Amino acid sequence: MTTLADPVPGGRPGDVERAAGLAGELAGRGVHGIVLSYVDTAGVGRVKTVPTGRLADAAAWGVGMSPVFDTFLADDTIVTSGELGSPDGDLRLYPDLDGLTVLAGQPGWAWAPVDRITQDGHPHPGCSRTFLRHLLTDAASGLGLGFRAAVEIEWAVGLGSAPAGEFAPAATGPAYGATRQVELSDFGADLLAACAAQGVDVDQFHPEYAAGQFEISAGALDPVAAADRSVLVRHTIRAVARRHGLRVSFSPAVNAVGVGNGGHLHLSLWRDGRNLHTGGARRHGMTAEAEAFAAGVLARLPGLTAVTAPSPASYLRLRPSQWAGVFTAWGPETRECALRLITGTAGPRDRAANLEVKPVDLAANPYLALGAVIAAGLDGVRREAVLPGETTGDPARLTPEEAAAREVRRLPTSLAEAVEAFRADDVLRDALGALLTDAVIAVREGEIAAVDGLEDDQVAAAYRWVY
């Protein structure tokens, strides 16, 4: 369960005493340090660590971290916006003790997600985790709506012995092939064991399409916890791989050509314990609110891609007919549409029906991505938006007339196009607020400038080992 209360100087009620007890338990289990984890605007995981004995102090007063990281680029260059990028100031990182997890893949360490507040004790408007948490609280109190979410995790496994900067697949078997599973059997078994030890319920783990590519799908949680889990699982995959002499990349495009790594979002809308994506009177069993939510997301996909596909490398992945979802189209179980309505199989349908958002990769900050998508969907609910005609098959094969009738358009083909669509989207900018909006634009424009003049293979190489 995610802690809903904002951190405050002196600690949330009961947190300091709880942290002191946890520190003693962790020390008894051989845990020496706590990783305090958050994700920056560029989608890079950043950390500070404290000795286990300092956990209670961190729960009470936080740990210092400069706000300048809100405008770090993926290569650690710092850009500036109207309010961000200065070397001045400080923030406090407060661990969410409900997310504290002993790391099975890193003996001696535990991990916790953090919220960031100012030194005066106010929520930092650039904290993406706080943004998502507040958005969900408002949806619950204002509309009576809740959410369940999950983030798919795809990654490429390379040989640790490959030359510096290069990617050599650690498995050579075919896509989804048994050979590939056998070749990395020990790594896979240790990874599943680590996830189980950390309380991560894995639904599926399998070889994927691209060279050396695998995927984990974990069970749905509330969106903040789902974003936390996405960060934790990637941290675990990386640690377990290293112990096997392997190297992993979650980059959208490990290579310039071919299928890339996605981070598809799964969302379901709930009220009073009922899944609104099934059992309704609208198309394919959706309720009116679930359909309006999907319509809201669909309408704002061009601007959303600046958040969900935030890297220049993202646009090497977002190509037609590669299951990346690059058209403003939706359909039931249609994997080429940007929005795939998953109706669920008979039996668990009341729990399993959900909406999959496909133009998302793991360069995205998961808190920002989930928050922006949910904000778009909630705008649809408030407007009682209606979905256009559904699409079956590959939208790339529609005639211009068919595409126009279904309101199917190509999503941005570059990060620059996505930024302009985001800049023009009042709903998304209002939801994120001025400071987060400025950070997104400044960082995206910085990434665009960083790859100016590079060929596709050079872009892929530049981001290959960042994510």
C-alpha positions in Angstrom: 0.0 0.0 0.0 1.3 3.4 -1.0 1.7 6.1 1.7 -0.8 8.8 0.7 0.3 11.6 3.1 2.9 14.1 2.1 6.1 14.0 4.1 6.6 16.8 6.7 9.6 18.0 8.6 9.9 15.7 11.7 8.4 12.8 9.8 4.9 11.6 9.0 3.0 10.5 12.1 4.6 7.3 13.3 7.3 7.1 10.7 10.3 7.9 12.9 9.4 5.1 15.4 8.6 2.7 12.6 11.9 3.5 10.8 13.9 2.9 14.0 12.3 -0.5 14.4 12.8 -1.3 10.7 16.5 -0.3 10.9 17.0 -2.8 13.7 15.3 -5.6 11.8 17.3 -4.8 8.7 20.6 -4.7 10.5 19.8 -8.1 11.9 19.3 -9.4 8.4 22.7 -8.1 7.2 21.4 -5.0 5.5 23.9 -2.2 5.7 22.5 0.5 3.4 19.3 1.9 2.1 19.0 3.1 -1.5 16.7 6.2 -1.7 15.4 6.1 -5.3 13.6 8.6 -7.6 13.4 9.2 -11.3 14.3 12.5 -13.0 12.6 14.3 -15.9 14.8 12.5 -18.4 13.7 9.2 -17.1 17.0 8.3 -15.4 16.9 6.7 -12.0 18.9 8.7 -9.5 19.7 7.6 -5.9 21.2 8.7 -2.6 22.0 6.0 0.0 22.2 6.1 3.8 23.5 3.6 6.3 20.8 1.5 7.8 21.3 3.1 11.1 20.4 6.5 9.6 16.9 5.4 8.4 15.0 7.0 11.3 16.9 10.3 10.7 16.0 10.1 7.0 12.3 9.5 7.9 12.4 12.5 10.2 14.3 15.1 8.3 14.9 13.7 4.8 18.2 13.6 2.9 19.5 16.5 0.8 19.4 16.5 -2.9 19.8 19.5 -5.3 16.7 20.5 -7.4 19.1 20.8 -10.4 18.5 17.1 -11.2 15.0 18.2 -12.5 16.9 19.5 -15.6 19.6 16.9 -16.0 19.7 15.3 -19.5 20.4 11.6 -20.0 24.1 12.4 -20.5 24.2 14.4 -17.2 24.4 17.7 -19.0 22.4 20.4 -17.1 19.9 22.6 -19.0 17.9 25.5 -17.6 14.3 26.7 -17.6 12.8 29.8 -16.2 12.8 28.3 -12.7 15.1 25.3 -12.8 18.7 24.4 -13.5 20.4 26.7 -11.0 23.1 25.4 -8.6 21.2 27.1 -5.8 18.8 25.5 -3.2 18.2 22.1 -1.8 15.4 19.6 -1.4 14.8 16.8 1.1 14.2 13.2 0.0 11.8 11.3 2.3 11.5 7.5 2.0 8.1 5.9 1.8 8.5 3.2 4.4 5.6 1.2 2.8 7.8 0.7 -0.2 10.9 -0.3 1.7 12.2 -3.6 0.2 15.2 -5.7 1.0 17.1 -6.2 -2.3 17.5 -9.9 -3.1 19.8 -9.2 -6.0 22.1 -6.9 -4.0 22.9 -8.5 -0.7 23.5 -6.0 2.1 21.1 -3.4 0.6 17.4 -2.3 0.8 15.6 0.1 -1.4 12.8 2.7 -0.9 11.1 5.2 -3.2 11.1 8.8 -2.1 9.0 12.0 -2.2 10.7 15.3 -2.4 9.8 18.4 -0.3 11.4 21.8 0.0 13.5 22.8 3.0 10.4 24.8 4.2 8.4 21.6 4.3 6.2 22.1 1.2 5.7 19.5 -1.5 8.2 20.1 -4.3 6.1 21.0 -7.5 8.7 19.2 -9.6 8.4 15.8 -7.7 6.7 13.5 -10.2 5.8 10.9 -7.5 4.0 13.6 -5.5 2.3 14.8 -8.7 0.9 11.3 -9.4 -0.2 10.8 -5.8 -2.0 14.1 -5.6 -3.7 13.4 -9.0 -5.1 10.1 -7.7 -6.2 11.6 -4.4 -8.1 14.3 -6.3 -9.7 11.7 -8.7 -10.9 9.7 -5.7 -12.3 12.7 -3.7 -13.8 14.6 -6.7 -15.0 11.8 -9.0 -15.0 8.7 -6.7 -12.6 7.0 -9.1 -9.7 4.7 -8.5 -7.2 3.0 -10.7 -5.1 -0.2 -11.0 -2.0 -0.1 -13.2 0.9 -2.1 -14.4 4.0 -1.2 -16.4 5.4 -3.8 -18.9 9.2 -4.1 -18.7 11.1 -5.1 -21.8 14.9 -5.2 -22.0 17.8 -6.5 -24.0 20.4 -8.8 -22.3 23.9 -8.4 -23.6 27.2 -10.0 -22.8 29.2 -8.2 -20.2 32.4 -9.1 -22.1 31.4 -7.1 -25.2 33.6 -4.2 -26.2 32.9 -1.0 -24.4 29.7 0.7 -25.7 28.7 -2.2 -27.9 25.8 -4.6 -27.6 26.3 -8.3 -28.1 23.1 -10.4 -27.5 23.5 -12.9 -24.7 20.9 -15.2 -26.2 20.8 -16.2 -29.8 17.6 -18.2 -30.0 14.5 -17.0 -32.0 11.8 -14.7 -30.8 9.7 -16.2 -28.0 11.8 -19.3 -28.5 12.5 -22.1 -26.0 16.1 -22.0 -27.0 16.5 -18.4 -25.7 14.9 -19.4 -22.4 17.3 -22.3 -22.0 20.3 -20.2 -22.9 19.6 -17.8 -20.0 17.9 -20.3 -17.7 20.1 -19.6 -14.7 19.7 -15.9 -15.0 15.9 -16.2 -15.4 15.5 -18.5 -12.4 17.6 -16.2 -10.2 15.6 -13.2 -11.4 12.2 -14.8 -10.6 13.5 -15.9 -7.2 14.7 -12.3 -6.5 11.3 -10.9 -7.5 9.5 -13.4 -5.3 11.7 -12.6 -2.3 10.9 -8.9 -2.8 7.2 -9.5 -2.9 6.8 -8.8 -6.7 4.1 -11.0 -8.2 5.3 -11.8 -11.7 2.5 -12.7 -14.1 4.8 -13.6 -17.0 8.5 -13.8 -17.9 9.4 -14.7 -21.5 11.8 -14.2 -24.4 10.6 -11.3 -26.6 11.0 -10.4 -30.3 14.3 -8.5 -30.6 17.8 -9.9 -30.2 18.4 -10.9 -26.6 15.1 -9.3 -25.6 13.0 -10.4 -22.6 9.9 -9.2 -20.8 8.5 -9.3 -17.3 4.8 -8.5 -16.7 4.0 -7.9 -13.0 0.6 -7.8 -11.2 -1.4 -4.6 -11.1 -1.3 -2.2 -8.2 -2.4 1.4 -7.5 -0.5 3.6 -10.0 2.0 5.0 -7.5 2.9 1.5 -6.3 3.0 0.3 -10.0 5.5 3.1 -10.9 7.6 2.2 -7.8 7.5 -1.5 -8.8 8.7 -0.6 -12.3 11.7 1.2 -10.9 12.4 -1.6 -8.4 12.1 -4.4 -10.9 14.5 -2.7 -13.3 16.9 -2.2 -10.4 16.7 -5.9 -9.7 17.1 -7.0 -13.3 20.3 -5.0 -13.6 21.7 -6.3 -10.3 20.9 -10.0 -11.0 22.3 -9.7 -14.6 25.5 -8.2 -13.3 26.0 -11.2 -11.0 25.7 -13.4 -14.1 28.3 -11.4 -16.1 25.5 -9.9 -18.2 24.6 -6.3 -19.1 21.1 -5.1 -19.7 19.6 -2.2 -21.6 16.1 -0.8 -21.2 16.7 1.8 -23.9 13.9 2.2 -26.4 16.2 1.3 -29.2 19.3 -0.7 -28.4 20.0 -0.8 -32.1 18.9 1.7 -34.8 16.9 -0.9 -36.7 14.3 -3.4 -35.5 11.9 -3.8 -32.7 12.8 -1.7 -29.6 12.0 -2.0 -25.9 8.6 -0.9 -24.8 7.1 0.0 -21.4 3.4 -0.3 -22.2 1.1 1.0 -19.5 -2.0 -1.0 -18.4 -4.7 0.9 -16.6 -8.2 0.1 -15.4 -10.7 2.5 -13.9 -12.6 1.5 -10.8 -15.5 2.7 -8.6 -16.7 1.1 -5.4 -14.7 -2.1 -6.1 -16.0 -2.5 -9.6 -13.9 -2.5 -12.8 -15.5 0.0 -15.2 -13.9 -1.6 -18.3 -16.3 -4.5 -18.2 -19.9 -5.3 -17.6 -21.1 -2.0 -19.1 -23.5 -1.1 -21.9 -20.9 0.5 -24.3 -18.8 -1.2 -26.9 -17.1 -4.4 -25.8 -18.6 -4.1 -22.3 -17.1 -0.8 -21.4 -19.1 1.6 -19.1 -19.6 5.1 -20.3 -16.9 6.4 -18.0 -14.4 3.8 -19.2 -15.1 4.7 -22.8 -14.8 8.4 -22.0 -11.5 7.8 -20.2 -10.1 5.9 -23.3 -11.4 8.7 -25.6 -9.6 11.3 -23.4 -6.3 9.4 -23.7 -6.7 8.9 -27.4 -7.4 12.6 -28.0 -4.2 13.7 -26.2 -1.7 11.0 -27.5 0.3 13.5 -29.7 1.2 15.6 -26.7 1.5 12.7 -24.4 4.3 11.2 -26.5 6.6 14.0 -25.2 6.2 12.4 -21.7 5.7 8.7 -22.6 8.4 8.6 -25.4 10.8 11.2 -24.1 14.1 10.3 -25.8 15.4 10.8 -29.3 15.9 7.0 -29.3 12.1 6.6 -28.6 11.4 7.6 -32.2 13.7 4.8 -33.6 11.2 2.5 -31.9 8.0 4.3 -32.8 7.7 3.0 -36.3 4.6 1.5 -38.1 4.0 -2.3 -38.1 6.3 -3.0 -35.2 3.5 -3.3 -32.5 4.6 0.1 -31.1 1.2 1.7 -31.5 2.1 4.8 -33.6 -1.4 5.8 -34.8 -4.2 7.5 -32.9 -6.3 4.3 -33.2 -8.0 2.0 -30.7 -9.4 -1.5 -30.9 -10.2 -4.6 -28.9 -7.0 -6.8 -28.7 -5.5 -4.9 -31.6 -1.7 -4.8 -30.9 -0.9 -2.2 -33.7 -3.3 0.4 -32.2 -1.9 3.0 -29.8 -4.8 2.0 -27.4 -5.5 -1.7 -27.1 -8.7 -2.6 -25.2 -8.0 -5.8 -23.3 -11.4 -7.4 -22.6 -9.9 -10.2 -20.5 -10.7 -13.9 -20.7 -13.9 -15.4 -19.4 -13.7 -16.0 -15.6 -11.4 -13.3 -14.3 -12.7 -10.7 -16.8 -14.1 -8.5 -14.0 -10.6 -8.1 -12.7 -8.5 -8.4 -15.9 -10.2 -6.0 -18.4 -8.0 -2.9 -18.9 -6.7 -0.4 -21.4 -3.2 -0.8 -22.7 -1.3 2.4 -23.8 1.4 1.3 -26.3 3.5 4.3 -27.4 5.4 4.2 -24.1 9.0 3.1 -23.4 11.2 2.8 -20.4 13.0 6.1 -21.0 9.9 7.6 -19.6 9.6 8.6 -15.9 6.9 6.1 -14.9 5.3 8.5 -12.4 5.1 11.3 -15.0 3.9 8.9 -17.7 1.1 7.4 -15.6 0.1 10.8 -14.3 -0.1 12.4 -17.7 -2.1 9.5 -19.2 -4.5 9.5 -16.2 -4.9 13.3 -16.5 -5.8 12.9 -20.2 -8.3 10.2 -19.4 -9.9 12.1 -16.6 -10.4 15.1 -18.9 -12.3 12.7 -21.2 -14.4 11.5 -18.3 -15.3 15.1 -17.3 -16.1 16.0 -21.0 -18.0 12.7 -21.5 -15.9 12.1 -24.5 -16.8 9.5 -27.1 -14.5 7.2 -28.9 -14.4 7.2 -32.7 -14.8 4.1 -34.7 -12.6 1.2 -33.7 -9.8 -0.2 -35.8 -8.9 -3.8 -36.6 -5.7 -5.0 -38.2 -2.8 -2.7 -38.9 -3.8 1.0 -39.1 -0.9 1.5 -41.5 -2.9 -0.3 -44.1 -6.0 2.0 -43.9 -6.8 4.1 -47.0 -6.8 7.8 -46.4 -10.6 7.8 -46.4 -10.8 4.9 -43.9 -8.2 6.6 -41.6 -10.1 9.9 -41.7 -13.4 8.2 -40.9 -11.9 6.7 -37.8 -9.9 9.8 -36.9 -6.7 7.9 -37.3 -3.5 10.0 -37.5 0.2 9.3 -37.3 1.7 10.2 -33.9 4.8 12.4 -33.9 7.7 11.0 -35.8 10.3 12.9 -33.8 10.8 14.3 -30.3 10.6 17.8 -31.7 7.1 17.2 -33.1 6.1 15.6 -29.8 7.3 18.7 -27.8 5.3 21.0 -30.0 2.2 18.9 -29.5 2.8 18.9 -25.7 3.4 22.7 -25.7 0.0 23.2 -27.4 -1.9 20.9 -25.1 -3.5 23.0 -22.3 -4.9 20.0 -20.5 -1.6 18.3 -20.1 0.3 21.5 -19.2 -2.4 22.4 -16.6 -2.3 18.9 -15.0 1.5 18.9 -14.7 1.7 22.5 -13.5 4.1 25.2 -14.5 7.3 23.9 -13.1 7.0 20.3 -14.3 5.8 21.5 -17.7 8.9 23.8 -18.0 11.1 20.9 -16.9 9.7 18.5 -19.5 10.1 21.1 -22.3 13.6 22.1 -21.3 14.9 18.6 -20.9 13.3 17.4 -24.2 14.7 20.4 -26.1 18.1 19.7 -24.5 18.0 16.1 -25.7 17.0 17.2 -29.2 20.0 19.6 -29.3 22.3 16.8 -27.9 21.7 14.6 -31.0 21.6 17.2 -33.6 23.3 16.0 -36.7 23.7 12.4 -35.5 22.8 9.4 -37.7 20.3 6.9 -36.3 22.9 4.4 -35.3 24.7 7.1 -33.4 21.5 8.1 -31.6 21.0 4.5 -30.6 24.6 4.2 -29.3 24.2 7.5 -27.3 21.3 6.1 -25.3 22.1 2.4 -25.3 23.5 2.1 -21.8 21.7 5.1 -20.2 18.5 3.3 -19.4 
